[in-house]
Structure formats: C-alpha cells, structure tokens
Amino acid sequence: MAAPFDFKKGWCAYMTDEQRAFLNRINQYAENVLGEIDPQKVQVSVQLEKLKPVMEEIAREKNLSLTDVFIQYMDLQSEASCKSQAKLVEELKDLNMDGSSPMLFR
C-alpha cells in the first residue's frame, strides 16, 4: 500500500513525530558538521563517520545499537528523499503542456 504523502510537509504523512524528530536531529547535525561538502566527491564512509557522534548519542539515549540507529536513519532518509523527489515531479508537472513527465525528468 502506498504511503499517503503530505506535500506541505514534504514527506510521508504517516511518519511519526518521533521519526521526524529523529531524522531532523541527524540532518541538522549533518548540516553543521558537513557544511558545504560535495557529496559526489566525498566518500559516503567519510560522511557517515562525521555523523557517528550524533548517532552514538541517539543510540545511548534510546538504548539501541549504533547499527540500529544507522539503519533507521538510512530508511527514513531514503523515504524522505523519494517523497521529496515525487513532490518535485508533481510540482513540475504543470511545465509540460501535453501532461507528460516534466522535461527535467525525461
């Protein structure tokens, strides 16, 4: 079953407040620590290593393993990214007169 998407929030409407807070906390930390790095040029392992302190903190607070926190983060981030992409496609739909996919997504 497809998840309901809330276009105003930019992610799944059924994502709980706790999941949103979890994702926001790591993403805000990432913005501060990673700054303006180019994710295409910096290895994912290096990026994740920089996120490790906040993930370890969350793991301690929630009595979870670091692996569990990482997996939850990756799942939620993937879902949010997919939903953001779907939102962008929907918003760009009006650019095409014939109703086909937006020219940026052909």
C-alpha distance (Angstrom), angle and dihedral (degrees) to the residues before:
residue distance angle dihedral
M1 . . .
A2 3.78 . .
A3 3.76 116.2 .
P4 3.81 117.7 -115.7
F5 3.78 109.2 -107.3
D6 3.78 121.5 -144.3
F7 3.82 105.4 -153.7
K8 3.80 92.5 -166.3
K9 3.81 92.2 56.3
G10 3.80 94.0 37.6
W11 3.80 96.4 -133.5
C12 3.76 143.5 59.5
A13 3.75 113.7 -44.0
Y14 3.79 89.6 -143.2
M15 3.82 93.7 58.3
T16 3.77 102.5 114.7
D17 3.79 123.6 -122.0
E18 3.80 88.1 -112.2
Q19 3.81 91.4 53.8
R20 3.80 91.3 47.7
A21 3.81 90.8 49.7
F22 3.82 90.5 48.0
L23 3.80 92.2 50.7
N24 3.80 93.9 42.6
R25 3.79 92.1 49.8
I26 3.80 93.5 54.8
N27 3.80 93.5 40.9
Q28 3.82 92.3 50.9
Y29 3.79 90.0 49.0
A30 3.81 88.9 48.9
E31 3.81 91.4 52.7
N32 3.80 90.5 53.5
V33 3.80 97.1 43.1
L34 3.78 102.1 34.9
G35 3.78 96.1 37.6
E36 3.76 114.0 170.2
I37 3.80 99.4 -12.8
D38 3.76 118.0 146.1
P39 3.82 105.1 -117.8
Q40 3.81 88.8 -157.4
K41 3.80 91.4 60.5
V42 3.81 101.7 36.5
Q43 3.80 116.2 72.6
V44 3.79 115.7 -112.5
S45 3.80 89.9 -125.4
V46 3.82 89.9 58.7
Q47 3.80 91.3 48.5
L48 3.80 92.1 49.2
E49 3.79 91.8 47.4
K50 3.81 88.1 58.5
L51 3.82 89.9 52.5
K52 3.79 92.9 49.9
P53 3.85 96.5 94.1
V54 3.81 94.4 58.4
M55 3.80 91.5 42.3
E56 3.82 90.7 51.0
E57 3.80 89.8 49.6
I58 3.81 91.6 51.7
A59 3.80 90.8 45.8
R60 3.82 90.7 54.7
E61 3.81 92.7 46.0
K62 3.80 93.6 49.7
N63 3.80 96.4 35.1
L64 3.82 91.1 -120.4
S65 3.76 132.6 134.8
L66 3.78 118.3 -101.8
T67 3.81 87.3 -116.8
D68 3.82 91.2 56.7
V69 3.81 91.2 50.8
F70 3.80 91.0 48.0
I71 3.82 92.6 49.8
Q72 3.79 92.6 47.5
Y73 3.80 90.7 48.6
M74 3.81 92.9 49.2
D75 3.82 91.8 47.7
L76 3.79 94.1 49.0
Q77 3.81 93.7 42.0
S78 3.81 91.2 49.9
E79 3.78 91.1 49.7
A80 3.80 92.6 47.4
S81 3.81 91.2 48.0
C82 3.79 92.6 50.3
K83 3.77 91.6 48.1
S84 3.80 91.7 48.0
Q85 3.80 89.0 51.4
A86 3.82 90.4 50.0
K87 3.80 89.4 49.8
L88 3.80 91.1 51.8
V89 3.81 92.1 49.4
E90 3.81 90.0 49.4
E91 3.81 92.4 49.0
L92 3.82 92.1 48.4
K93 3.79 93.1 47.8
D94 3.80 90.3 91.5
L95 3.82 91.3 62.4
N96 3.78 92.2 75.6
M97 3.75 119.0 72.2
D98 3.81 94.8 -157.1
G99 3.80 95.2 53.6
S100 3.80 94.1 -117.0
S101 3.78 124.0 131.4
P102 3.80 114.6 -56.5
M103 3.76 112.2 -88.5
L104 3.79 90.5 -115.0
F105 3.80 90.5 61.2
R106 3.79 102.1 46.7
